[in-house]
Amino acid sequence: MKNILEAKNLVKEYSQTQGFFSRTKNIIRALSHVSISIEKGKTLAVVGESGSGKSTLAKSLIKLIEVDDGSIYFEGVHLNSLTSAELKSTRRNIQMVFQDPYASLNPRMKIKDILEEPLIIHNIDEPSGRQKKIKQMIIRVGLEEDDLKKYPHEFSGGQRQRIGIARALILSPKLVICDEPVSALDVSVQAQIIQLLKSLQKEFELTYLFITHDLRIVRHIADRVFVMKEGELMEQGKTDIIFNNPKTAYTKELLTSIPGNRKLKRNK
């Protein structure tokens, strides 16, 4: 199977100023020569503690932030070589589901308008065709057609994340980057959203990059795992191999921190 996305030697640094009288600058390396590839139709989970560089990597791949060095290829095309118009077209095929379902939806917009906005931006279809697509998508993520008339505050966290997923999929993307998409939700709701993502992946032949700190979720959704610490790749491999035979002390530490991990292994 071909790789849909490849990134080579990504570097991203931030400068942090400290002190009041004597100002000193510290350089924080969020990404340190990170290379990653994502196989078409599969799910790659990027895991690590807070500050490991996971979200910086995700935003770099979609070019929400610019890296200081390195190359990113989507379907073999070097993203840095694209014009603004070409990059806009490519972004249609790379969408993102954000961490916070409360902050990621415009509270002043009805759900219908939230879902229609990407279609308008990318000049997709006539108004009647857009409305048909929106109605089909809201039902597909488990909500009702009447919900399109409501505002985000009228929904629970899990329902809002379903809307966020619908917004990401309304453009029929090929790659979806899920940045901690269930971390703000209750455990029971997390399972529902994970199952929805898996079902949608199969139906629409999606590729996922799944960012998370929770290895319990990784086991249920990922084909491969990419372990990060302080901006560096620590370990990568197939999910079963990482769980059953981790190579680094850091990965072992992450695995032992999973609640009920021993039970999970016995029941496997």
N, C-alpha and C positions, 0 to 999 in steps of 0.2 A: 504493500500500500504506500502511496506517495505521501510525502510530508506536505501539508497545506501551508505551514508557516515555519520558517527557520530564522533564528537570530544568532548572530555570531559575535562573540567578544564584546558584549554590551557593557559600557562603563557609564555610570552616573554618579556625580559627586555634588554634594551640597556644602556650602561654607556656613559655619555657625560662629557668630561673634559673641564673645563672653567678656565680662568685666565692665566696670563703669569708668574708672579713671584710665586704666591701661587696657585698651581694647585689643583682644587677641582673637585670631581666627582659627577655628578648628575645621578641618576638612573631614566630612562624613562621606564615606563611599557607600552609597546605597546599592550600587551594582558594581561588582568587581570582575570584569571580563567573563560575563555570564553568557553561555551559549545554550540554546534550547531549540528543540524541534518538536512539532506537533503533527502526529499522523492523522491523515484525513479520516473522518468518521469515528475517531476515538476520543477518549477523555484523558487528558493529562492533568493531574493534580499537582499544584505547587504548594508545598507545606513548609511551615516554619513559625517560630514565635513572632510576636509583635516586634517590628523593627528589623525583620530579616531581609526585607527588600521585595517581598511578594507583590504588594500593590504597586510599588514603583515599576517592577517588571511588567505587570499587566498594563499599566498606563503607558509605558514606553512602547509596548507592542502595538497599541492602537494609536500611538503618536499623540496622546493627550499631553505627554511631556516629551521633550527632546532629550535624547541621550548625548553624552559628551563624546562618545566614540562607539564604534561597532556598526553592524549592518543588519537590517531586517528585510526578509524576503517573504512575500505573500504570493503563493502559487507561482513561485519562481521569479517574481518581479521585485526588484530592489525598491523599497518604499522611498528611500532618500532621493531617488532619481525622478520621482513623479512631480508633475506640476500640481498646483492647488486643485484644479478641476479633476485631474486624474486621481488625486488622493481622496477627494470627496467621493468619487465613484467607488474606490476601493473600500472606503469606510462603510459603505452600504453593506458590504459582505463581511464586515467584522463589527459585531455589535457587543454591547456590554450590559450585564445585569449587575447593579450596584449593591453594596452592602446594606445600606439603610433604606428600607422601603418607606420610611417616614420623610426622609429628606430628599429622596431622588425623584419625587413626583411634585409637580407644581401645584400648590394648594389652591390656586386661583382658577385652575383649568378643570373643566369636566373631563371625565375619562375618555369620552369620544374625541375631544380635542387633543388630549395627550397622545392618543394612538394615531390620530390623523397627522399630527405635526411632522413626524419623520417622512411620511408619504409626500407631504407638500414640499418639504425641503428638498427631497430627491426627485420631485416632479414626476411622481408615479401615479398613473391612472387619472381618470376623470372623477369628479365628486361622487357620482353614483357608484362607480367601481370601488372607490376608497371606502365608502360606507359599507358595501357588501363585505369587503375584506376585513374591516374592523369588527363587524358583527360576528363573522366566522371565527376570528381570533379570540375574542373575549369569551365565547362559548367554549372554545378549545382549551383554554386555560382554567376552566371550571367555574366561570362566573356567568351571570345572566345578561341577556341583551339590555334589560332595563337598567343595569348597572352603568351603562354608558352615559346616562343622564346625571349621574352622581358626581360628587367631588371626593378627592382622596380621603378627607377626614371622616367620611362615612363608612370606611372600611377598616377591618382589622389588619394587623401587620402581615399575616399570611396572605390575605386577599390583596393587599397592596403589592406584595412581591409577585403575585400572579399577574397583576397589571404591569409591573416592571418587566416581567418575562414576555408578556404579550407585546409590549412596546419594542423590545429587542428583536422579537421574531417577525414583526409586521413587515419588515423590509426583506424577508426571506434570506437572511445571511447564511454564509457557509461556516463561519467561525463565531462562536459566542464565548466571550470572556466573562466568567462568573466570579466576581470579586467578593468573597465571603457572603454569598447570597442568602445564607440561612442563619448566620451568627446572631442576628437580632431577634430571632424567632424562638418560641417555645419548642421543646424537644418533639412533642407530638406533631406540631406544624412543620418542623424541619423535615420529618419523614415524608409528609405529604408533598412538600415542594421538591424533594429529591426524586420521589417517584414520578412527579410531573415532568421534571427535567429529563429523566431517563426515557419516558414515553415519547416526549417531543423529539428527542434525539433520534430515536428509531424511526419515527414518522417522517421527519423532515431531513434525515441523513445529515445531522449536524455534527460539528466537531466542537468539543468543549475544552477550554482552558479553565480549570477550576481552582481558584485561589482559596485556601483555607488554613486555619491553624488546628482544626479539629480532625484528627486522624480517624475517629469513629466514622465520619462521613466518607472519608477517602476510600475506605474499604468497600463501601457500597456503590460507589459511582465511578471510580477511576480505573483505567487500564494500566496506566503508568504513573509513577510518582517521582517528583523532582523536589528534593529536600534542600532548603536554603537556610543559611545562618549568616547574619551580618553582611548581607550582600554577596555571599559566595555560594556556589553550588557545593553541597556536602556529599550528596549521593543521589543517584537516579537509577530507575529500573522498573520492571513489572511489579504491579502492586503486591501480588502474592509473595514474590521474592523479597521485597522490601520488608513486608510484615513478618515473614518467617525467618529471614536470614539477613538482618541489617548489618552493614559493614562498619559504620562509624558509631562512635560512642554517643554522638549527638542524636542520631536517629534512634538508637536504643533508648535513650532518655525520653524522647518524644513518645515512643511506643509504650514505655512503662507508665507514662502519665495518663494513659487512656483509662477512664473508669471501667472496671470490669474486663480489662484486657485479657486476663487469664481465662475467664469464662468464655470470651469470644473465641480464643484459640482452641479450647476444648470442644466447642460446639461446631467448629468449622468442618 
